[in-house]
């Protein structure tokens, strides 16, 4: 699956966030992992459920999966390919037989669908946007049924009118076709939508390529509520 990865140079405002047109948006696309749900504790919980006898291997697992997901952002792999590759590479790295790949993969995915640690301020942000009348849509790279299960367990699925997940959409962020299909499904124009996410590549630049304004959420210094205070 090829991606449109001709990235423009984002314009920075003086306070450090990415520039957006001063206008009234009708809808907000919101990334899930590390924007709404805290990725590392969720990943650790799923890993320890899948391989409870070796929690000390988590750092190796996280390094392998992180590298592959990073390469997927730049078009080397699809998300579907990564979902198969990281269990294979991890199991090989710890010296387990190839026959252990599928049991580990299925156990991890099953556990992943139960993880739901919220990023601080996520629910408050969604409630505020909902009260202001914005249509809300989740936009994520993963399996649709797993991401929806996680949002439901976190108590935030009802805020979303729909969920746009790569395995359902047929394209991965930052592919422009992911955003075009999401726009088609919600019946909106690019200038009527704002994207919020923690990835410069998949969320900010990907959305901008599709003509959608974007705000970058930096977990190290940004507050989710403050990020949407002017909307």
Secondary structure as GFF3:
##gff-version 3
##sequence-region A 1 231
A	DSSP	beta_strand	27	30	.	.	.	ID=ss1
A	DSSP	alpha_helix	39	50	.	.	.	ID=ss2
A	DSSP	three_ten_helix	52	57	.	.	.	ID=ss3
A	DSSP	alpha_helix	58	73	.	.	.	ID=ss4
A	DSSP	alpha_helix	79	93	.	.	.	ID=ss5
A	DSSP	alpha_helix	100	112	.	.	.	ID=ss6
A	DSSP	alpha_helix	122	131	.	.	.	ID=ss7
A	DSSP	beta_strand	135	140	.	.	.	ID=ss8
A	DSSP	alpha_helix	144	153	.	.	.	ID=ss9
A	DSSP	three_ten_helix	157	159	.	.	.	ID=ss10
A	DSSP	beta_strand	162	165	.	.	.	ID=ss11
A	DSSP	alpha_helix	166	169	.	.	.	ID=ss12
A	DSSP	alpha_helix	176	186	.	.	.	ID=ss13
A	DSSP	three_ten_helix	190	192	.	.	.	ID=ss14
A	DSSP	beta_strand	193	197	.	.	.	ID=ss15
A	DSSP	pi_helix	200	205	.	.	.	ID=ss16
A	DSSP	alpha_helix	206	209	.	.	.	ID=ss17
A	DSSP	beta_strand	213	216	.	.	.	ID=ss18
A	DSSP	alpha_helix	224	227	.	.	.	ID=ss19
###
